[in-house]
Amino acid sequence: MTDEPGAGRLEVVAGPMFAGKTEELVRRVHRARIAGRGVVVVAHALDTRSGPGRVASHSGLEVPSSTVAAASEIPRLVEFGTRMVAVDEAQFFGPGLVDVAVGLADAGLVVVVAGLSVTFDGRPFEPLPALMAVAESVTKLTAVCAVCGRDAAYHVRLPDGGTPAGDALTPVAEHVGGTESYQARCRLHR
């Protein structure tokens, strides 16, 4: 995978919805490509908001991607010359992503993972807490509270955003949404 001993590392970009996680992931992908590094960008099959074959931020930045339904499928996307693996919407991949990300980093790759650190009801959202624990670097972003403008470390599902299907800790297609379904909130207004 790489010929640089010890070159692998795990970087996590975490926060609530609308914090710029995907934008930061895309920025890191662009920088790696400018540096001539081979990059694999991975999206989860549940997130169809950007359409097939791309990861896009709410602000419109985008990058081509491969789509998979399980973390175990990610290593097969890595080809000779790949130096970075960037995974968006990590929360959809579940706990299996931890071993995959650590394995890829141990093999010498830079692994950048972006995802929600909390659910829409304010609970820690695995696998992000576990990934943050084993990462070399963690970037924790905040959004802007839709009520008061303070830093928002949370997001809430709006009452007219539809009825969530099941538990917030179990990602399903009905949980995927944007400003029509969710708002960023500070601790006071969550």
Secondary structure, DSSP 8 states (H G I E B T S, - for coil): --SSTT--EEEEEEESTTSSHHHHHHHHHHHHHHTT-EEEEEEETT--TT-TTEEE-TTS-EEE-EEESSGGGSGGG--TTEEEEEESSGGGG-THHHHHHHHHHHTT-EEEEEEESB-TTS-B-TTHHHHHHH-SEEEE--EE-TTT-SEESEEEE-GGG----S-TTS--GGG---TTTEEEE-TTT-
